[in-house]
Amino acid sequence: MLIDAIIFSSETGLFYIVAVLGLFLPGLAVTIRRLHDTSRSGWWFLIGIVPLIGSIILLVFLASDTKPETNKWGLPAK
């Protein structure tokens, strides 16, 4: 947002919007890959929409250990 204010002297926030869009898809891909490593569907990402509780559940899922067995998404990461 500071770069927007320095480069573009307007309130458009063009650089900020491009940065958010450029970082959203890779972040989504990494989150879904991590959920697959724990033998969960990528659709569990949407539980983060639920205020407070959903974010906590998603954080627990992402921090859990990788399952050692092969799942339907492929071999384990470890």
N, CA, C and O atoms as a CHARMM CRD file, in Angstrom:
* protein
*
  312
    1    1 MET  N      0.82800  -1.18600   0.00000 PROA 1      0.00000
    2    1 MET  CA     0.00000   0.00000   0.00000 PROA 1      0.00000
    3    1 MET  C      0.87100   1.24700   0.00000 PROA 1      0.00000
    4    1 MET  O      0.51500   2.26400  -0.59500 PROA 1      0.00000
    5    2 LEU  N      2.01500   1.16200   0.67200 PROA 2      0.00000
    6    2 LEU  CA     2.94700   2.29200   0.65000 PROA 2      0.00000
    7    2 LEU  C      3.50900   2.51100  -0.74400 PROA 2      0.00000
    8    2 LEU  O      3.66800   3.65100  -1.17900 PROA 2      0.00000
    9    3 ILE  N      3.81100   1.42600  -1.44500 PROA 3      0.00000
   10    3 ILE  CA     4.32100   1.55500  -2.81200 PROA 3      0.00000
   11    3 ILE  C      3.25600   2.18700  -3.70000 PROA 3      0.00000
   12    3 ILE  O      3.57000   3.00600  -4.56300 PROA 3      0.00000
   13    4 ASP  N      2.01000   1.81300  -3.49300 PROA 4      0.00000
   14    4 ASP  CA     0.91400   2.44000  -4.23800 PROA 4      0.00000
   15    4 ASP  C      0.87200   3.94100  -3.98700 PROA 4      0.00000
   16    4 ASP  O      0.69500   4.72700  -4.91800 PROA 4      0.00000
   17    5 ALA  N      1.03200   4.32900  -2.74900 PROA 5      0.00000
   18    5 ALA  CA     0.96500   5.74700  -2.40500 PROA 5      0.00000
   19    5 ALA  C      2.13100   6.52400  -3.01500 PROA 5      0.00000
   20    5 ALA  O      1.97700   7.68500  -3.39700 PROA 5      0.00000
   21    6 ILE  N      3.30000   5.88100  -3.10700 PROA 6      0.00000
   22    6 ILE  CA     4.47300   6.57400  -3.65000 PROA 6      0.00000
   23    6 ILE  C      4.41700   6.63000  -5.18000 PROA 6      0.00000
   24    6 ILE  O      4.61300   7.69200  -5.77000 PROA 6      0.00000
   25    7 ILE  N      4.15100   5.49400  -5.81500 PROA 7      0.00000
   26    7 ILE  CA     4.17400   5.44000  -7.27700 PROA 7      0.00000
   27    7 ILE  C      2.92300   6.06700  -7.88000 PROA 7      0.00000
   28    7 ILE  O      3.00700   6.93100  -8.75300 PROA 7      0.00000
   29    8 PHE  N      1.78500   5.63200  -7.41400 PROA 8      0.00000
   30    8 PHE  CA     0.51900   6.15000  -7.93200 PROA 8      0.00000
   31    8 PHE  C     -0.06400   7.08300  -6.88700 PROA 8      0.00000
   32    8 PHE  O     -0.40900   6.64500  -5.78900 PROA 8      0.00000
   33    9 SER  N     -0.17500   8.33000  -7.20400 PROA 9      0.00000
   34    9 SER  CA    -0.66600   9.28800  -6.20700 PROA 9      0.00000
   35    9 SER  C     -2.18700   9.30600  -6.12000 PROA 9      0.00000
   36    9 SER  O     -2.77500  10.29900  -5.69200 PROA 9      0.00000
   37   10 SER  N     -2.82100   8.21700  -6.52100 PROA 10     0.00000
   38   10 SER  CA    -4.28200   8.15200  -6.42600 PROA 10     0.00000
   39   10 SER  C     -4.67800   7.05800  -5.44200 PROA 10     0.00000
   40   10 SER  O     -3.81800   6.39400  -4.86300 PROA 10     0.00000
   41   11 GLU  N     -5.94500   6.87700  -5.26000 PROA 11     0.00000
   42   11 GLU  CA    -6.47800   5.91100  -4.30200 PROA 11     0.00000
   43   11 GLU  C     -6.83600   4.56900  -4.94100 PROA 11     0.00000
   44   11 GLU  O     -7.58500   3.79000  -4.35200 PROA 11     0.00000
   45   12 THR  N     -6.31600   4.29100  -6.12700 PROA 12     0.00000
   46   12 THR  CA    -6.72200   3.07600  -6.83900 PROA 12     0.00000
   47   12 THR  C     -6.20100   1.81200  -6.19000 PROA 12     0.00000
   48   12 THR  O     -6.91800   0.81300  -6.15700 PROA 12     0.00000
   49   13 GLY  N     -4.99000   1.81300  -5.67600 PROA 13     0.00000
   50   13 GLY  CA    -4.42700   0.62300  -5.06000 PROA 13     0.00000
   51   13 GLY  C     -4.10200  -0.44900  -6.07700 PROA 13     0.00000
   52   13 GLY  O     -4.22800  -1.63600  -5.77400 PROA 13     0.00000
   53   14 LEU  N     -3.68900  -0.07000  -7.26700 PROA 14     0.00000
   54   14 LEU  CA    -3.43600  -0.99700  -8.35100 PROA 14     0.00000
   55   14 LEU  C     -2.34700  -2.01400  -7.99900 PROA 14     0.00000
   56   14 LEU  O     -2.53400  -3.21200  -8.21200 PROA 14     0.00000
   57   15 PHE  N     -1.22400  -1.55500  -7.46900 PROA 15     0.00000
   58   15 PHE  CA    -0.13300  -2.46000  -7.10500 PROA 15     0.00000
   59   15 PHE  C     -0.57800  -3.44300  -6.03400 PROA 15     0.00000
   60   15 PHE  O     -0.22000  -4.62000  -6.08800 PROA 15     0.00000
   61   16 TYR  N     -1.34700  -2.98100  -5.07000 PROA 16     0.00000
   62   16 TYR  CA    -1.85100  -3.83700  -3.99900 PROA 16     0.00000
   63   16 TYR  C     -2.75400  -4.93000  -4.55700 PROA 16     0.00000
   64   16 TYR  O     -2.64000  -6.08900  -4.15800 PROA 16     0.00000
   65   17 ILE  N     -3.63100  -4.58300  -5.45500 PROA 17     0.00000
   66   17 ILE  CA    -4.55500  -5.55600  -6.05000 PROA 17     0.00000
   67   17 ILE  C     -3.78300  -6.60700  -6.84600 PROA 17     0.00000
   68   17 ILE  O     -4.08400  -7.79700  -6.75400 PROA 17     0.00000
   69   18 VAL  N     -2.79600  -6.17800  -7.62000 PROA 18     0.00000
   70   18 VAL  CA    -1.98200  -7.11300  -8.39800 PROA 18     0.00000
   71   18 VAL  C     -1.20600  -8.03600  -7.46300 PROA 18     0.00000
   72   18 VAL  O     -1.10100  -9.23200  -7.73600 PROA 18     0.00000
   73   19 ALA  N     -0.66300  -7.51100  -6.37000 PROA 19     0.00000
   74   19 ALA  CA     0.08100  -8.33400  -5.41400 PROA 19     0.00000
   75   19 ALA  C     -0.82700  -9.36600  -4.74700 PROA 19     0.00000
   76   19 ALA  O     -0.43700 -10.52400  -4.59700 PROA 19     0.00000
   77   20 VAL  N     -2.01200  -8.96700  -4.35000 PROA 20     0.00000
   78   20 VAL  CA    -2.95000  -9.89400  -3.70900 PROA 20     0.00000
   79   20 VAL  C     -3.33900 -11.00300  -4.67600 PROA 20     0.00000
   80   20 VAL  O     -3.34500 -12.17600  -4.30100 PROA 20     0.00000
   81   21 LEU  N     -3.66000 -10.65000  -5.90100 PROA 21     0.00000
   82   21 LEU  CA    -4.03700 -11.66200  -6.88500 PROA 21     0.00000
   83   21 LEU  C     -2.85900 -12.56900  -7.23000 PROA 21     0.00000
   84   21 LEU  O     -3.05400 -13.75900  -7.47600 PROA 21     0.00000
   85   22 GLY  N     -1.65300 -12.03200  -7.25200 PROA 22     0.00000
   86   22 GLY  CA    -0.47600 -12.82400  -7.56300 PROA 22     0.00000
   87   22 GLY  C     -0.07400 -13.77500  -6.45300 PROA 22     0.00000
   88   22 GLY  O      0.57400 -14.78700  -6.72000 PROA 22     0.00000
   89   23 LEU  N     -0.43800 -13.48000  -5.22500 PROA 23     0.00000
   90   23 LEU  CA    -0.07800 -14.33400  -4.09100 PROA 23     0.00000
   91   23 LEU  C     -1.19800 -15.26700  -3.65600 PROA 23     0.00000
   92   23 LEU  O     -0.94500 -16.23300  -2.93600 PROA 23     0.00000
   93   24 PHE  N     -2.41600 -15.00200  -4.07100 PROA 24     0.00000
   94   24 PHE  CA    -3.54500 -15.81800  -3.63800 PROA 24     0.00000
   95   24 PHE  C     -3.48000 -17.23800  -4.20400 PROA 24     0.00000
   96   24 PHE  O     -3.60700 -18.20500  -3.45200 PROA 24     0.00000
   97   25 LEU  N     -3.28500 -17.37700  -5.50500 PROA 25     0.00000
   98   25 LEU  CA    -3.28600 -18.71000  -6.11700 PROA 25     0.00000
   99   25 LEU  C     -2.15400 -19.60300  -5.62400 PROA 25     0.00000
  100   25 LEU  O     -2.41300 -20.77000  -5.33100 PROA 25     0.00000
  101   26 PRO  N     -0.91200 -19.12900  -5.51500 PROA 26     0.00000
  102   26 PRO  CA     0.12500 -19.99800  -4.94800 PROA 26     0.00000
  103   26 PRO  C     -0.15800 -20.38200  -3.49400 PROA 26     0.00000
  104   26 PRO  O      0.12200 -21.50900  -3.08600 PROA 26     0.00000
  105   27 GLY  N     -0.70600 -19.45800  -2.72000 PROA 27     0.00000
  106   27 GLY  CA    -1.06300 -19.77600  -1.33700 PROA 27     0.00000
  107   27 GLY  C     -2.15900 -20.81800  -1.26000 PROA 27     0.00000
  108   27 GLY  O     -2.12600 -21.70400  -0.40500 PROA 27     0.00000
  109   28 LEU  N     -3.11600 -20.71400  -2.13800 PROA 28     0.00000
  110   28 LEU  CA    -4.20100 -21.69500  -2.20300 PROA 28     0.00000
  111   28 LEU  C     -3.65600 -23.06500  -2.59500 PROA 28     0.00000
  112   28 LEU  O     -4.05400 -24.07900  -2.02100 PROA 28     0.00000
  113   29 ALA  N     -2.75300 -23.10000  -3.56700 PROA 29     0.00000
  114   29 ALA  CA    -2.17300 -24.36700  -4.01500 PROA 29     0.00000
  115   29 ALA  C     -1.37600 -25.04400  -2.90500 PROA 29     0.00000
  116   29 ALA  O     -1.46200 -26.26000  -2.73400 PROA 29     0.00000
  117   30 VAL  N     -0.60600 -24.27400  -2.15500 PROA 30     0.00000
  118   30 VAL  CA     0.19300 -24.84600  -1.07100 PROA 30     0.00000
  119   30 VAL  C     -0.71100 -25.36300   0.03800 PROA 30     0.00000
  120   30 VAL  O     -0.44700 -26.42000   0.61100 PROA 30     0.00000
  121   31 THR  N     -1.76600 -24.63600   0.34400 PROA 31     0.00000
  122   31 THR  CA    -2.70000 -25.06900   1.38100 PROA 31     0.00000
  123   31 THR  C     -3.39100 -26.37000   0.98500 PROA 31     0.00000
  124   31 THR  O     -3.51600 -27.28200   1.80200 PROA 31     0.00000
  125   32 ILE  N     -3.83200 -26.45600  -0.24800 PROA 32     0.00000
  126   32 ILE  CA    -4.50900 -27.67200  -0.70300 PROA 32     0.00000
  127   32 ILE  C     -3.53700 -28.84400  -0.75300 PROA 32     0.00000
  128   32 ILE  O     -3.90800 -29.96700  -0.41100 PROA 32     0.00000
  129   33 ARG  N     -2.29600 -28.59900  -1.17400 PROA 33     0.00000
  130   33 ARG  CA    -1.30300 -29.68100  -1.17400 PROA 33     0.00000
  131   33 ARG  C     -1.03700 -30.18100   0.24300 PROA 33     0.00000
  132   33 ARG  O     -0.87000 -31.38000   0.46300 PROA 33     0.00000
  133   34 ARG  N     -0.99900 -29.25100   1.20500 PROA 34     0.00000
  134   34 ARG  CA    -0.78200 -29.64900   2.60400 PROA 34     0.00000
  135   34 ARG  C     -1.97000 -30.45400   3.12600 PROA 34     0.00000
  136   34 ARG  O     -1.78200 -31.43300   3.84700 PROA 34     0.00000
  137   35 LEU  N     -3.18600 -30.05600   2.77100 PROA 35     0.00000
  138   35 LEU  CA    -4.36500 -30.82600   3.18100 PROA 35     0.00000
  139   35 LEU  C     -4.32500 -32.22400   2.57400 PROA 35     0.00000
  140   35 LEU  O     -4.70100 -33.19200   3.23400 PROA 35     0.00000
  141   36 HSD  N     -3.87600 -32.34300   1.33000 PROA 36     0.00000
  142   36 HSD  CA    -3.75100 -33.66300   0.71200 PROA 36     0.00000
  143   36 HSD  C     -2.70300 -34.49700   1.43000 PROA 36     0.00000
  144   36 HSD  O     -2.87500 -35.71000   1.55600 PROA 36     0.00000
  145   37 ASP  N     -1.61700 -33.88300   1.90700 PROA 37     0.00000
  146   37 ASP  CA    -0.59100 -34.61500   2.66200 PROA 37     0.00000
  147   37 ASP  C     -1.14700 -35.20400   3.95300 PROA 37     0.00000
  148   37 ASP  O     -0.65200 -36.22000   4.44200 PROA 37     0.00000
  149   38 THR  N     -2.16700 -34.57300   4.49800 PROA 38     0.00000
  150   38 THR  CA    -2.77400 -35.07500   5.73600 PROA 38     0.00000
  151   38 THR  C     -4.01300 -35.92900   5.44500 PROA 38     0.00000
  152   38 THR  O     -4.82600 -36.17000   6.33700 PROA 38     0.00000
  153   39 SER  N     -4.15600 -36.38300   4.20200 PROA 39     0.00000
  154   39 SER  CA    -5.26000 -37.24100   3.75000 PROA 39     0.00000
  155   39 SER  C     -6.62500 -36.58000   3.88500 PROA 39     0.00000
  156   39 SER  O     -7.61100 -37.23900   4.21400 PROA 39     0.00000
  157   40 ARG  N     -6.67800 -35.29800   3.63400 PROA 40     0.00000
  158   40 ARG  CA    -7.95500 -34.57700   3.62800 PROA 40     0.00000
  159   40 ARG  C     -8.17300 -33.97400   2.24800 PROA 40     0.00000
  160   40 ARG  O     -7.22000 -33.70600   1.51600 PROA 40     0.00000
  161   41 SER  N     -9.41800 -33.76900   1.91000 PROA 41     0.00000
  162   41 SER  CA    -9.76500 -33.14900   0.64300 PROA 41     0.00000
  163   41 SER  C     -9.39600 -31.66400   0.66100 PROA 41     0.00000
  164   41 SER  O     -9.38500 -31.02500   1.71300 PROA 41     0.00000
  165   42 GLY  N     -9.09800 -31.13300  -0.51300 PROA 42     0.00000
  166   42 GLY  CA    -8.80000 -29.71000  -0.62900 PROA 42     0.00000
  167   42 GLY  C     -9.99500 -28.82800  -0.31200 PROA 42     0.00000
  168   42 GLY  O     -9.83400 -27.64000  -0.03600 PROA 42     0.00000
  169   43 TRP  N    -11.17900 -29.39300  -0.34800 PROA 43     0.00000
  170   43 TRP  CA   -12.39100 -28.63600  -0.03300 PROA 43     0.00000
  171   43 TRP  C    -12.42500 -28.20300   1.42900 PROA 43     0.00000
  172   43 TRP  O    -13.18000 -27.29600   1.78100 PROA 43     0.00000
  173   44 TRP  N    -11.61900 -28.83600   2.29200 PROA 44     0.00000
  174   44 TRP  CA   -11.55500 -28.42000   3.69200 PROA 44     0.00000
  175   44 TRP  C    -11.03500 -26.99100   3.82400 PROA 44     0.00000
  176   44 TRP  O    -11.19900 -26.36400   4.87100 PROA 44     0.00000
  177   45 PHE  N    -10.41200 -26.47700   2.77200 PROA 45     0.00000
  178   45 PHE  CA    -9.94900 -25.08500   2.77100 PROA 45     0.00000
  179   45 PHE  C    -11.10600 -24.12600   3.05100 PROA 45     0.00000
  180   45 PHE  O    -10.92500 -23.08100   3.67700 PROA 45     0.00000
  181   46 LEU  N    -12.28400 -24.49600   2.58100 PROA 46     0.00000
  182   46 LEU  CA   -13.44900 -23.61400   2.72700 PROA 46     0.00000
  183   46 LEU  C    -13.95400 -23.51100   4.16700 PROA 46     0.00000
  184   46 LEU  O    -14.77600 -22.64500   4.46700 PROA 46     0.00000
  185   47 ILE  N    -13.47600 -24.37800   5.05800 PROA 47     0.00000
  186   47 ILE  CA   -13.89400 -24.26400   6.45300 PROA 47     0.00000
  187   47 ILE  C    -13.35600 -22.97800   7.07400 PROA 47     0.00000
  188   47 ILE  O    -13.87200 -22.51200   8.09000 PROA 47     0.00000
  189   48 GLY  N    -12.33300 -22.41300   6.47100 PROA 48     0.00000
  190   48 GLY  CA   -11.78700 -21.14500   6.94400 PROA 48     0.00000
  191   48 GLY  C    -12.76800 -19.98600   6.80700 PROA 48     0.00000
  192   48 GLY  O    -12.55100 -18.92300   7.38800 PROA 48     0.00000
  193   49 ILE  N    -13.82900 -20.17400   6.05700 PROA 49     0.00000
  194   49 ILE  CA   -14.85300 -19.13000   5.90500 PROA 49     0.00000
  195   49 ILE  C    -15.63200 -18.93400   7.20600 PROA 49     0.00000
  196   49 ILE  O    -16.08000 -17.82700   7.50500 PROA 49     0.00000
  197   50 VAL  N    -15.79000 -20.00700   7.97200 PROA 50     0.00000
  198   50 VAL  CA   -16.52400 -19.93100   9.23600 PROA 50     0.00000
  199   50 VAL  C    -15.71900 -19.06300  10.20600 PROA 50     0.00000
  200   50 VAL  O    -14.55100 -19.35700  10.46300 PROA 50     0.00000
  201   51 PRO  N    -16.31100 -18.01600  10.74100 PROA 51     0.00000
  202   51 PRO  CA   -15.55500 -17.11500  11.61400 PROA 51     0.00000
  203   51 PRO  C    -14.96700 -17.82400  12.82900 PROA 51     0.00000
  204   51 PRO  O    -15.63600 -18.63800  13.46500 PROA 51     0.00000
  205   52 LEU  N    -13.73800 -17.51800  13.14000 PROA 52     0.00000
  206   52 LEU  CA   -12.95100 -17.96400  14.28800 PROA 52     0.00000
  207   52 LEU  C    -12.76700 -19.47800  14.35300 PROA 52     0.00000
  208   52 LEU  O    -11.63400 -19.94800  14.24700 PROA 52     0.00000
  209   53 ILE  N    -13.81600 -20.24400  14.51900 PROA 53     0.00000
  210   53 ILE  CA   -13.70800 -21.69400  14.67000 PROA 53     0.00000
  211   53 ILE  C    -13.13900 -22.32900  13.40800 PROA 53     0.00000
  212   53 ILE  O    -12.29600 -23.22200  13.49500 PROA 53     0.00000
  213   54 GLY  N    -13.58300 -21.88400  12.24100 PROA 54     0.00000
  214   54 GLY  CA   -13.10100 -22.44400  10.98300 PROA 54     0.00000
  215   54 GLY  C    -11.61100 -22.22900  10.79700 PROA 54     0.00000
  216   54 GLY  O    -10.90900 -23.13100  10.34100 PROA 54     0.00000
  217   55 SER  N    -11.12200 -21.05400  11.14100 PROA 55     0.00000
  218   55 SER  CA    -9.69500 -20.77000  11.01800 PROA 55     0.00000
  219   55 SER  C     -8.86900 -21.62300  11.96600 PROA 55     0.00000
  220   55 SER  O     -7.77900 -22.07400  11.61200 PROA 55     0.00000
  221   56 ILE  N     -9.38100 -21.84500  13.16000 PROA 56     0.00000
  222   56 ILE  CA    -8.66700 -22.67200  14.13600 PROA 56     0.00000
  223   56 ILE  C     -8.61900 -24.11900  13.66000 PROA 56     0.00000
  224   56 ILE  O     -7.57400 -24.76300  13.75200 PROA 56     0.00000
  225   57 ILE  N     -9.72900 -24.63400  13.15500 PROA 57     0.00000
  226   57 ILE  CA    -9.76600 -26.00900  12.65400 PROA 57     0.00000
  227   57 ILE  C     -8.81000 -26.16000  11.47100 PROA 57     0.00000
  228   57 ILE  O     -8.07100 -27.14200  11.39600 PROA 57     0.00000
  229   58 LEU  N     -8.81500 -25.20500  10.55400 PROA 58     0.00000
  230   58 LEU  CA    -7.91800 -25.25700   9.40100 PROA 58     0.00000
  231   58 LEU  C     -6.46100 -25.21700   9.84500 PROA 58     0.00000
  232   58 LEU  O     -5.63200 -25.93800   9.28800 PROA 58     0.00000
  233   59 LEU  N     -6.13500 -24.40200  10.82000 PROA 59     0.00000
  234   59 LEU  CA    -4.77100 -24.33500  11.33800 PROA 59     0.00000
  235   59 LEU  C     -4.34000 -25.66800  11.95000 PROA 59     0.00000
  236   59 LEU  O     -3.20100 -26.09600  11.76200 PROA 59     0.00000
  237   60 VAL  N     -5.23800 -26.32100  12.67500 PROA 60     0.00000
  238   60 VAL  CA    -4.93300 -27.63600  13.25500 PROA 60     0.00000
  239   60 VAL  C     -4.70200 -28.66100  12.14300 PROA 60     0.00000
  240   60 VAL  O     -3.77500 -29.46700  12.22700 PROA 60     0.00000
  241   61 PHE  N     -5.53500 -28.63500  11.10800 PROA 61     0.00000
  242   61 PHE  CA    -5.35500 -29.55300   9.98900 PROA 61     0.00000
  243   61 PHE  C     -4.00600 -29.32800   9.29800 PROA 61     0.00000
  244   61 PHE  O     -3.30800 -30.28500   8.96000 PROA 61     0.00000
  245   62 LEU  N     -3.65000 -28.07300   9.09400 PROA 62     0.00000
  246   62 LEU  CA    -2.40400 -27.76100   8.39700 PROA 62     0.00000
  247   62 LEU  C     -1.17400 -28.07700   9.23800 PROA 62     0.00000
  248   62 LEU  O     -0.11200 -28.37000   8.68800 PROA 62     0.00000
  249   63 ALA  N     -1.30000 -28.02400  10.55200 PROA 63     0.00000
  250   63 ALA  CA    -0.16900 -28.29000  11.44200 PROA 63     0.00000
  251   63 ALA  C     -0.04300 -29.76100  11.80100 PROA 63     0.00000
  252   63 ALA  O      0.94900 -30.16400  12.40800 PROA 63     0.00000
  253   64 SER  N     -1.02600 -30.56400  11.44000 PROA 64     0.00000
  254   64 SER  CA    -0.96100 -31.99000  11.78600 PROA 64     0.00000
  255   64 SER  C      0.09900 -32.69800  10.94200 PROA 64     0.00000
  256   64 SER  O      0.49600 -32.21100   9.88300 PROA 64     0.00000
  257   65 ASP  N      0.54200 -33.84200  11.42600 PROA 65     0.00000
  258   65 ASP  CA     1.61400 -34.58500  10.79300 PROA 65     0.00000
  259   65 ASP  C      1.14100 -35.24700   9.49700 PROA 65     0.00000
  260   65 ASP  O     -0.02900 -35.60300   9.36000 PROA 65     0.00000
  261   66 THR  N      2.05000 -35.40300   8.57100 PROA 66     0.00000
  262   66 THR  CA     1.75100 -36.07400   7.30700 PROA 66     0.00000
  263   66 THR  C      1.45300 -37.54400   7.55500 PROA 66     0.00000
  264   66 THR  O      2.14800 -38.20100   8.33000 PROA 66     0.00000
  265   67 LYS  N      0.44000 -38.05100   6.91000 PROA 67     0.00000
  266   67 LYS  CA     0.08500 -39.46500   7.04300 PROA 67     0.00000
  267   67 LYS  C      1.12200 -40.31600   6.31800 PROA 67     0.00000
  268   67 LYS  O      1.47300 -40.01400   5.17800 PROA 67     0.00000
  269   68 PRO  N      1.61700 -41.37400   6.96000 PROA 68     0.00000
  270   68 PRO  CA     2.69100 -42.17100   6.34800 PROA 68     0.00000
  271   68 PRO  C      2.23000 -43.06300   5.19700 PROA 68     0.00000
  272   68 PRO  O      3.05900 -43.48400   4.39000 PROA 68     0.00000
  273   69 GLU  N      0.94200 -43.36300   5.09700 PROA 69     0.00000
  274   69 GLU  CA     0.46600 -44.25700   4.04300 PROA 69     0.00000
  275   69 GLU  C      0.13200 -43.46900   2.77100 PROA 69     0.00000
  276   69 GLU  O     -0.09300 -42.25900   2.81100 PROA 69     0.00000
  277   70 THR  N      0.10800 -44.17400   1.66700 PROA 70     0.00000
  278   70 THR  CA    -0.25800 -43.56900   0.39100 PROA 70     0.00000
  279   70 THR  C     -1.75500 -43.29300   0.39700 PROA 70     0.00000
  280   70 THR  O     -2.55300 -44.14400   0.78800 PROA 70     0.00000
  281   71 ASN  N     -2.12600 -42.09500  -0.04100 PROA 71     0.00000
  282   71 ASN  CA    -3.54200 -41.75700  -0.11400 PROA 71     0.00000
  283   71 ASN  C     -3.95500 -41.59900  -1.57200 PROA 71     0.00000
  284   71 ASN  O     -3.14300 -41.84000  -2.46600 PROA 71     0.00000
  285   72 LYS  N     -5.19200 -41.20000  -1.83100 PROA 72     0.00000
  286   72 LYS  CA    -5.67200 -41.13400  -3.20400 PROA 72     0.00000
  287   72 LYS  C     -5.03400 -39.99900  -4.01500 PROA 72     0.00000
  288   72 LYS  O     -5.23800 -39.91800  -5.22600 PROA 72     0.00000
  289   73 TRP  N     -4.26200 -39.12000  -3.35400 PROA 73     0.00000
  290   73 TRP  CA    -3.57400 -38.02300  -4.05900 PROA 73     0.00000
  291   73 TRP  C     -2.12400 -38.34100  -4.34800 PROA 73     0.00000
  292   73 TRP  O     -1.44200 -37.54900  -4.99900 PROA 73     0.00000
  293   74 GLY  N     -1.63100 -39.48400  -3.88000 PROA 74     0.00000
  294   74 GLY  CA    -0.26900 -39.87800  -4.19700 PROA 74     0.00000
  295   74 GLY  C      0.52300 -40.33300  -2.98400 PROA 74     0.00000
  296   74 GLY  O     -0.03200 -40.59600  -1.91700 PROA 74     0.00000
  297   75 LEU  N      1.83600 -40.42000  -3.17200 PROA 75     0.00000
  298   75 LEU  CA     2.73600 -40.86100  -2.12800 PROA 75     0.00000
  299   75 LEU  C      2.86600 -39.80800  -1.02800 PROA 75     0.00000
  300   75 LEU  O      2.65000 -38.62400  -1.28900 PROA 75     0.00000
  301   76 PRO  N      3.21200 -40.20900   0.18800 PROA 76     0.00000
  302   76 PRO  CA     3.40500 -39.24400   1.26300 PROA 76     0.00000
  303   76 PRO  C      4.61700 -38.34900   1.00100 PROA 76     0.00000
  304   76 PRO  O      5.55200 -38.74400   0.30500 PROA 76     0.00000
  305   77 ALA  N      4.59000 -37.15200   1.56000 PROA 77     0.00000
  306   77 ALA  CA     5.65800 -36.17800   1.33900 PROA 77     0.00000
  307   77 ALA  C      6.93100 -36.55200   2.08400 PROA 77     0.00000
  308   77 ALA  O      8.02800 -36.18900   1.65800 PROA 77     0.00000
  309   78 LYS  N      6.79800 -37.27000   3.18500 PROA 78     0.00000
  310   78 LYS  CA     7.98200 -37.63200   3.97400 PROA 78     0.00000
  311   78 LYS  C      8.52500 -38.96800   3.56200 PROA 78     0.00000
  312   78 LYS  O      9.52000 -39.42900   4.12100 PROA 78     0.00000
